[in-house]
Amino acid sequence: MKKKPKKDKDWISRRLIERKEYKIDDRDIIEEEKQVVSNNEFEKKLKITFGKNLRETRLSRNMSQEELAAKAKLHRTYISDVERWKKNISLENIWRLAKALKIHIHNLMRFWEKNYY
């Protein structure tokens, strides 16, 4: 039985090894690093925008986090974490929140108004 090679978790070191073997230009690696950073920044902006939209909508309906959590059948600390951008949220939970707030999902997903697209 063959042993499986260990997976290297550090993709940059893999790319550096490939560069030596295949003579890849440094600029290619720098561009890939920029792409990863920009994707991470975009994901962070999405979480921030969703959290702000959720909080604004909840407050406009004069609801506490406890009331929203009870209606959406979620835990209050989860609502707090989403509003403070600490948690990623699943589509199912987005649907639950929209239903509890009696709004369409797209109202919580107003990213295009914030110039993130």
C-alpha positions in Angstrom: 0.0 0.0 0.0 1.4 3.3 -1.0 1.6 6.1 1.5 -0.2 9.3 0.5 2.1 12.3 0.4 1.4 14.8 3.1 -0.5 17.8 1.9 1.3 21.0 2.3 -1.0 23.6 3.9 1.2 26.5 2.8 0.4 27.3 -0.8 3.0 29.9 -1.1 5.8 27.5 -0.3 4.3 25.1 -3.0 4.4 28.0 -5.5 8.0 28.8 -4.6 9.0 25.2 -5.2 7.1 25.2 -8.5 8.9 28.5 -9.4 12.3 26.9 -8.9 11.3 23.8 -10.9 9.4 25.6 -13.7 11.1 29.0 -13.5 7.9 30.9 -12.8 8.3 34.7 -12.6 8.0 36.4 -9.2 5.3 38.7 -10.6 2.9 35.7 -11.0 3.2 34.8 -7.4 2.7 38.4 -6.3 -0.4 38.7 -8.5 -1.8 35.5 -6.9 -1.2 36.9 -3.4 -3.0 40.1 -4.3 -5.9 38.1 -5.6 -6.2 36.2 -2.3 -6.0 39.4 -0.3 -8.6 41.1 -2.4 -10.9 38.1 -2.1 -10.5 38.1 1.7 -11.2 41.8 1.8 -14.3 41.3 -0.3 -15.6 38.5 1.9 -15.0 40.8 5.0 -16.9 43.6 3.3 -19.8 41.3 2.6 -20.0 40.2 6.2 -19.8 43.8 7.4 -22.6 44.9 5.0 -24.9 42.0 5.9 -24.4 42.6 9.6 -25.1 46.3 9.3 -28.2 45.6 7.1 -29.5 43.1 9.7 -29.0 45.5 12.6 -30.6 48.5 10.7 -33.6 46.4 9.8 -34.0 44.9 13.3 -33.8 48.3 14.9 -36.2 49.9 12.4 -38.7 47.3 13.6 -38.0 48.1 17.2 -36.9 44.5 17.9 -34.4 43.3 20.4 -31.9 40.6 19.5 -33.7 38.3 21.8 -37.0 38.9 20.1 -35.5 38.3 16.6 -33.7 35.2 17.8 -36.9 33.7 19.2 -38.9 34.4 16.0 -36.1 33.1 13.8 -35.4 30.1 16.1 -31.8 31.0 16.5 -29.7 31.8 19.6 -29.4 35.5 20.6 -25.6 35.3 20.7 -25.6 34.1 17.1 -27.6 37.2 16.1 -25.1 39.3 17.9 -22.1 37.7 16.3 -23.6 38.1 12.8 -24.4 41.8 13.4 -20.8 42.3 14.7 -19.3 40.4 11.7 -17.9 37.6 13.8 -19.8 34.7 12.1 -20.5 33.6 8.6 -24.2 32.9 8.1 -25.8 30.1 6.1 -28.5 30.6 3.5 -31.0 28.8 5.7 -30.4 31.2 8.6 -30.6 34.2 6.2 -34.0 32.9 5.2 -35.1 32.4 8.8 -34.0 36.0 9.7 -35.8 37.5 6.7 -39.0 35.5 7.5 -38.8 36.7 11.2 -38.3 40.3 10.1 -41.1 39.9 7.5 -39.0 41.1 4.6 -37.6 39.8 1.4 -34.1 38.3 1.6 -32.7 40.8 -0.9 -33.3 43.6 1.7 -30.7 42.0 3.9 -28.4 41.6 0.9 -28.1 45.2 -0.3 -24.5 45.0 -1.2 -24.8 46.7 -4.6 -25.8 50.0 -2.8 -22.5 49.9 -0.9 -20.4 49.6 -4.1 -19.0 46.2 -3.2 -20.0 44.6 -6.5 
